[in-house]
Amino acid sequence: MCYKPKTKATRGHFLHQSTNHLPGTQPLAHAYSGQQNQFQRAFDVLRSGIEQRAFPGAAVAVTHRGKLIALEGLGRFTYAPDSPAVKADTVYDLASVTKAVATTTVCMILYERGQFKLDQPLVELIPEFAASGLENDDPRRRAVTLRMLLAHSSGLPAYVKLFQTAQTKEELLRQALKVPLTAAPGSRAEYSDIGFILLGQALEHLVREPLDQFCHREVFARLNLEQTCFNPPGDWKTSIPPTEDDQIFRHRLIQGEVNDENASVMGGVAGHAGCFARAMDVSIFAHCMLHGGTPLVRQETLEIFTRRENFPLGTSRTLGWDTPSQPSQSGKYFSSRSYGHLGYTGTSLWIDPDRQLSVTLLTNRTWPDRGSQLIKQIRPAFHDAIVEAI
């Protein structure tokens, strides 16, 4: 289910609004009329990335001290000269930014309600995870907790191409539950899509409804995120940049549907990927985080989830987020209390509570294929230019 506004918001629409006031927060005032001068160098960094084919286009939103100080679209949907131009309100596939904006936020909400217990073993919610008689029966699986899934310290591997052998969501989940551990739970931090797939299922068990429905009602609608959802409606498709010309798995152009293959087999709704949004909506979410989580959660809860974990030793992870660890994709200026997340399709959100700053960057760097890694140089340079301009 997708939250679809009665009228599609446009950049012009927002120019006529003075605020986007969330209940219980200070209004997010708009003050980006001088953005072309203030952020010319930052935008030039992105234009350089477009010229180098790091990505064909980008949408940007920057908030600072309660004000939206930049909202811009650059480039085009693809590298074709007649491709549609990216606008400030262009919707992108967030990929793994879903983990932070959707899945982790649901965890925070349920934590406050007493339904989500960080140190609860996953097997208590999904017994099949450590069912006896499995070929890979491993007693260590019973020690995997929800905290470990959030902090990427469960011992599960980073990625498994379950889509190659699973035809349905049910088949993929059965296979995910059997993926062997590659390390002892809690012994090391390894970013894991598999862990968040299982976390998404644990959440559905707790709320007794699909993850996208709960996110729509308890997160997206409460923040008035007008163009944020899983599985965008069909009439949005042509206004969403394509992420890939998939010649390997789906054998079609991927546009307006989730790029991640495992999430695709799961019907576009998963704990690790599947959410679509425009930069404006992501910045409203960031504004909520910068104001202590109101109206979604209390500041105490937000601090628990965004504070870097003590274990495993040396981890840069919080509960559902990452923190800067040099060299960082956030650049060299974001404070040690900052937190953020990247998405495989070329998306990112970084939040610095010390500076009261958030930077949203949405691209489709996977177009037309996944070969280019140039965004890894462009993104930190862009963040540095933003901070230097403030």
C-alpha positions as CSV (number, residue, x, y, z in Angstrom):
1,M,0.0,0.0,0.0
2,C,1.3,3.4,-0.9
3,Y,0.4,6.8,0.5
4,K,-0.7,8.8,-2.5
5,P,-1.5,12.5,-2.1
6,K,-4.7,13.8,-3.6
7,T,-2.6,16.2,-5.7
8,K,0.9,15.6,-6.8
9,A,3.2,18.1,-5.0
10,T,5.6,20.0,-7.2
11,R,8.5,22.3,-6.5
12,G,6.3,25.2,-7.3
13,H,3.8,24.1,-4.8
14,F,6.4,24.2,-2.1
15,L,7.6,27.6,-3.1
16,H,4.1,28.8,-2.0
17,Q,4.4,27.2,1.4
18,S,6.2,28.9,4.2
19,T,6.5,25.8,6.4
20,N,6.0,22.1,6.6
21,H,5.0,21.9,10.2
22,L,5.1,18.5,11.9
23,P,3.0,18.1,15.1
24,G,5.3,18.8,18.1
25,T,8.2,20.1,16.1
26,Q,9.5,23.5,15.0
27,P,8.4,24.1,11.5
28,L,10.8,23.4,8.7
29,A,11.1,26.9,7.1
30,H,12.1,27.2,3.5
31,A,15.1,29.5,2.9
32,Y,16.7,28.3,-0.3
33,S,16.2,31.2,-2.6
34,G,19.9,32.0,-2.6
35,Q,21.0,28.4,-3.0
36,Q,22.6,28.8,-6.4
37,N,25.1,31.2,-5.0
38,Q,25.7,29.6,-1.7
39,F,26.0,26.1,-3.0
40,Q,27.4,26.7,-6.5
41,R,30.6,24.7,-5.7
42,A,28.6,21.8,-4.2
43,F,26.3,21.7,-7.2
44,D,29.3,21.9,-9.5
45,V,30.7,18.8,-7.8
46,L,27.5,17.0,-8.8
47,R,27.6,18.4,-12.3
48,S,31.1,17.1,-12.6
49,G,29.9,13.7,-11.5
50,I,27.2,13.8,-14.2
51,E,29.8,14.7,-16.8
52,Q,32.0,11.8,-15.6
53,R,29.0,9.5,-15.8
54,A,29.0,8.7,-12.1
55,F,25.3,9.1,-12.3
56,P,23.0,10.8,-14.9
57,G,21.1,13.0,-12.4
58,A,20.7,13.9,-8.8
59,A,18.2,15.4,-6.4
60,V,19.4,17.2,-3.3
61,A,17.9,18.5,-0.1
62,V,19.8,20.2,2.7
63,T,18.4,21.3,6.1
64,H,20.3,23.5,8.6
65,R,19.1,24.7,12.0
66,G,15.5,24.0,11.2
67,K,15.5,25.5,7.7
68,L,15.5,23.9,4.3
69,I,18.4,25.7,2.7
70,A,18.8,23.7,-0.5
71,L,16.4,21.8,-2.7
72,E,17.6,21.1,-6.2
73,G,17.5,18.7,-9.1
74,L,20.3,18.3,-11.6
75,G,20.9,16.3,-14.7
76,R,18.5,13.9,-16.4
77,F,16.9,10.5,-15.8
78,T,19.4,8.8,-18.2
79,Y,22.4,9.9,-20.3
80,A,20.2,10.4,-23.3
81,P,20.0,14.1,-24.3
82,D,16.2,13.9,-24.6
83,S,15.7,12.1,-21.3
84,P,13.5,13.9,-18.7
85,A,15.2,16.5,-16.5
86,V,15.6,15.6,-12.8
87,K,13.5,18.0,-10.7
88,A,13.8,18.8,-7.0
89,D,10.7,16.5,-6.3
90,T,11.8,13.6,-8.5
91,V,11.2,10.3,-6.7
92,Y,14.1,7.8,-6.4
93,D,14.6,4.2,-5.3
94,L,16.2,4.6,-1.9
95,A,17.6,1.1,-1.8
96,S,19.3,0.5,1.6
97,V,18.4,3.9,2.9
98,T,15.1,2.0,3.5
99,K,16.9,0.3,6.4
100,A,17.1,3.6,8.2
101,V,14.1,5.6,7.1
102,A,11.6,2.7,7.3
103,T,12.8,-0.4,9.1
104,T,14.9,1.1,11.9
105,T,12.2,3.7,12.5
106,V,9.6,1.0,13.0
107,C,12.0,-0.7,15.5
108,M,12.2,2.6,17.5
109,I,8.4,3.0,17.5
110,L,7.9,-0.6,18.7
111,Y,10.7,-0.2,21.2
112,E,8.9,2.7,22.9
113,R,5.7,0.6,23.0
114,G,7.5,-2.2,24.7
115,Q,7.0,-4.6,21.8
116,F,10.5,-4.6,20.4
117,K,13.2,-5.9,22.9
118,L,16.7,-5.2,21.7
119,D,18.2,-8.3,23.3
120,Q,15.5,-10.7,22.4
121,P,16.8,-13.7,20.5
122,L,15.4,-13.8,16.9
123,V,14.5,-17.4,17.4
124,E,11.8,-16.4,19.9
125,L,10.0,-14.6,17.1
126,I,11.0,-16.9,14.2
127,P,11.7,-20.4,15.6
128,E,12.6,-21.6,12.1
129,F,15.8,-19.6,12.3
130,A,17.3,-22.2,14.6
131,A,15.0,-25.2,14.0
132,S,16.6,-28.5,14.9
133,G,17.3,-30.8,12.0
134,L,18.6,-28.1,9.6
135,E,21.6,-29.2,7.5
136,N,23.4,-26.2,8.9
137,D,22.2,-26.7,12.5
138,D,24.4,-24.3,14.5
139,P,23.6,-23.7,18.2
140,R,25.1,-20.2,17.9
141,R,22.0,-19.2,15.9
142,R,20.0,-19.1,19.2
143,A,22.3,-16.3,20.4
144,V,21.4,-13.9,17.5
145,T,19.4,-11.0,18.9
146,L,17.4,-8.2,17.4
147,R,20.1,-5.8,18.5
148,M,22.7,-7.7,16.5
149,L,20.5,-7.6,13.4
150,L,20.3,-3.8,13.7
151,A,24.0,-3.4,14.4
152,H,25.1,-5.8,11.7
153,S,26.9,-8.0,14.2
154,S,24.7,-11.2,13.9
155,G,27.3,-13.3,12.1
156,L,25.2,-13.5,9.0
157,P,26.9,-12.8,5.7
158,A,26.6,-9.5,3.8
159,Y,24.7,-10.8,0.8
160,V,23.4,-13.9,-0.8
161,K,21.7,-14.1,-4.2
162,L,18.6,-15.9,-2.9
163,F,16.7,-14.6,-5.9
164,Q,18.6,-17.1,-8.1
165,T,16.8,-20.1,-6.5
166,A,13.7,-18.5,-4.9
167,Q,10.6,-17.8,-7.0
168,T,8.3,-16.4,-4.3
169,K,8.6,-14.4,-1.1
170,E,7.9,-17.5,0.9
171,E,10.6,-19.4,-0.8
172,L,13.1,-16.6,-0.4
173,L,12.3,-16.2,3.3
174,R,12.7,-20.0,3.9
175,Q,16.1,-19.8,2.3
176,A,17.1,-16.7,4.2
177,L,16.3,-18.5,7.5
178,K,18.8,-21.2,6.5
179,V,21.7,-19.0,5.5
180,P,24.7,-20.2,7.6
181,L,26.5,-17.9,10.0
182,T,30.0,-16.9,8.9
183,A,31.0,-15.6,12.3
184,A,30.0,-16.0,15.9
185,P,27.2,-13.7,16.9
186,G,28.5,-10.4,18.3
187,S,32.1,-11.1,17.3
188,R,32.4,-8.8,14.3
189,A,30.5,-6.2,12.3
190,E,29.6,-7.1,8.8
191,Y,26.9,-5.2,6.9
192,S,24.2,-7.7,6.1
193,D,21.2,-7.5,3.9
194,I,20.2,-11.0,5.0
195,G,20.0,-9.7,8.6
196,F,17.7,-6.9,7.7
197,I,15.5,-9.3,5.6
198,L,15.0,-11.3,8.7
199,L,14.6,-8.2,10.8
200,G,11.8,-7.1,8.5
201,Q,10.1,-10.5,9.0
202,A,10.4,-10.2,12.8
203,L,8.7,-6.8,12.7
204,E,5.8,-8.2,10.6
205,H,5.5,-10.9,13.3
206,L,5.3,-8.3,16.0
207,V,2.8,-5.9,14.3
208,R,0.9,-8.7,12.6
209,E,0.6,-6.8,9.3
210,P,2.8,-6.2,6.3
211,L,5.8,-3.9,6.9
212,D,4.7,-1.4,4.2
213,Q,1.3,-0.9,5.7
214,F,2.7,-0.2,9.2
215,C,5.3,2.2,7.7
216,H,2.6,4.0,5.8
217,R,0.4,4.5,8.8
218,E,2.9,5.0,11.6
219,V,5.8,6.8,9.8
220,F,5.1,8.2,6.4
221,A,1.6,9.5,7.0
222,R,2.4,10.9,10.4
223,L,5.2,12.9,8.9
224,N,3.1,13.9,5.8
225,L,5.6,12.3,3.5
226,E,3.5,12.8,0.4
227,Q,5.6,10.8,-2.0
228,T,7.3,8.1,0.0
229,C,6.2,4.5,-0.2
230,F,7.0,0.9,-1.2
231,N,5.8,-0.2,-4.6
232,P,5.0,3.2,-6.2
233,P,1.7,3.4,-8.1
234,G,1.8,2.7,-11.8
235,D,1.2,6.3,-12.8
236,W,4.4,7.3,-11.0
237,K,6.5,5.0,-13.1
238,T,7.5,7.4,-15.9
239,S,8.4,10.1,-13.4
240,I,10.9,7.9,-11.5
241,P,14.4,7.6,-13.0
242,P,15.3,4.0,-14.1
243,T,17.9,2.3,-12.0
244,E,19.1,-0.3,-14.4
245,D,18.8,-2.0,-17.8
246,D,18.7,-5.5,-16.2
247,Q,19.9,-8.0,-18.8
248,I,20.8,-10.7,-16.3
249,F,17.8,-11.4,-14.0
250,R,14.6,-9.7,-14.9
251,H,15.6,-8.9,-18.6
252,R,13.8,-5.6,-18.6
253,L,14.3,-1.9,-17.8
254,I,13.9,-1.4,-14.0
255,Q,11.9,1.8,-13.5
256,G,9.4,2.5,-10.7
257,E,10.1,-0.9,-9.2
258,V,12.7,-1.9,-6.6
259,N,16.2,-2.5,-8.1
260,D,17.3,-5.0,-5.5
261,E,16.6,-8.5,-6.8
262,N,15.9,-10.2,-3.4
263,A,13.5,-7.4,-2.6
264,S,11.9,-7.8,-6.0
265,V,11.2,-11.5,-5.4
266,M,9.7,-10.4,-2.0
267,G,7.1,-8.3,-3.9
268,G,8.9,-5.0,-3.4
269,V,8.5,-4.9,0.4
270,A,11.4,-5.9,2.5
271,G,13.4,-4.8,5.6
272,H,16.5,-4.1,3.6
273,A,15.2,-2.3,0.5
274,G,12.1,-1.2,-1.4
275,C,11.2,2.3,-0.2
276,F,10.9,5.1,-2.8
277,A,11.0,8.8,-1.9
278,R,11.8,12.3,-3.1
279,A,14.6,14.4,-1.5
280,M,12.1,16.7,0.2
281,D,10.4,13.9,2.0
282,V,13.8,12.4,3.2
283,S,14.7,15.9,4.5
284,I,11.4,16.1,6.4
285,F,12.3,12.8,8.0
286,A,15.8,14.1,8.8
287,H,14.2,17.2,10.3
288,C,12.2,14.9,12.6
289,M,15.4,13.2,13.7
290,L,17.1,16.5,14.3
291,H,14.3,17.5,16.6
292,G,14.6,14.6,18.9
293,G,12.4,12.2,16.9
294,T,9.2,14.1,17.5
295,P,6.5,13.2,16.7
296,L,7.5,9.6,16.1
297,V,9.6,8.8,19.2
298,R,11.1,10.3,22.3
299,Q,14.6,11.8,22.2
300,E,15.9,9.1,24.6
301,T,14.9,6.4,22.2
302,L,16.5,8.2,19.3
303,E,19.7,8.5,21.2
304,I,19.8,4.8,22.0
305,F,19.4,3.9,18.3
306,T,21.8,6.6,16.9
307,R,24.7,6.1,19.4
308,R,27.6,4.1,18.1
309,E,27.6,0.6,19.6
310,N,30.4,-0.5,21.9
311,F,30.6,-4.0,20.5
312,P,32.0,-5.5,18.4
313,L,35.1,-3.5,19.2
314,G,35.9,-0.9,16.5
315,T,32.4,-1.0,14.9
316,S,31.1,2.2,13.3
317,R,27.5,1.0,13.5
318,T,24.7,2.2,15.6
319,L,21.3,0.4,15.8
320,G,20.3,0.7,12.1
321,W,22.6,3.5,11.1
322,D,26.3,4.0,10.3
323,T,28.7,6.7,11.7
324,P,31.6,8.5,10.1
325,S,34.8,6.5,10.1
326,Q,37.6,8.0,7.9
327,P,37.6,7.9,5.1
328,S,33.8,8.4,5.2
329,Q,31.3,9.0,2.5
330,S,30.0,11.8,4.6
331,G,33.3,13.7,3.9
332,K,35.7,15.1,6.5
333,Y,33.5,17.5,8.4
334,F,30.6,15.6,9.9
335,S,30.9,15.3,13.7
336,S,31.5,12.1,15.6
337,R,27.8,12.1,16.7
338,S,26.7,12.1,13.1
339,Y,24.8,9.2,11.6
340,G,23.8,8.2,8.1
341,H,23.1,5.5,5.6
342,L,23.9,4.8,2.0
343,G,21.8,3.1,-0.7
344,Y,23.2,0.8,-3.5
345,T,21.4,2.8,-6.2
346,G,23.4,5.9,-5.3
347,T,21.3,7.4,-2.5
348,S,22.4,8.7,0.9
349,L,21.3,10.6,4.0
350,W,23.7,12.0,6.6
351,I,22.5,13.8,9.8
352,D,24.8,15.8,12.1
353,P,23.0,16.8,15.4
354,D,26.0,19.0,16.4
355,R,25.6,21.2,13.4
356,Q,21.9,20.7,13.1
357,L,22.5,19.6,9.5
358,S,21.1,17.0,7.2
359,V,22.1,16.3,3.6
360,T,20.0,14.1,1.3
361,L,21.5,13.0,-2.0
362,L,19.5,10.8,-4.4
363,T,20.9,9.5,-7.6
364,N,20.6,6.5,-9.9
365,R,24.3,5.7,-10.2
366,T,23.4,2.1,-11.2
367,W,22.2,3.3,-14.6
368,P,22.6,1.7,-17.1
369,D,24.5,-1.0,-15.2
370,R,26.3,-1.2,-11.9
371,G,29.8,-0.8,-13.2
372,S,30.6,2.8,-12.1
373,Q,32.0,3.4,-8.7
374,L,32.8,7.1,-9.2
375,I,30.1,8.1,-6.7
376,K,32.5,7.1,-4.0
377,Q,34.7,10.1,-4.9
378,I,31.9,12.5,-5.8
379,R,29.8,12.0,-2.7
380,P,32.3,13.0,0.0
381,A,33.5,15.9,-2.1
382,F,29.9,17.1,-2.3
383,H,29.4,16.8,1.4
384,D,32.6,18.7,2.1
385,A,31.4,21.5,-0.3
386,I,28.1,21.7,1.5
387,V,29.6,22.1,4.9
388,E,32.2,24.6,3.7
389,A,29.4,26.7,2.2
390,I,27.4,27.0,5.5
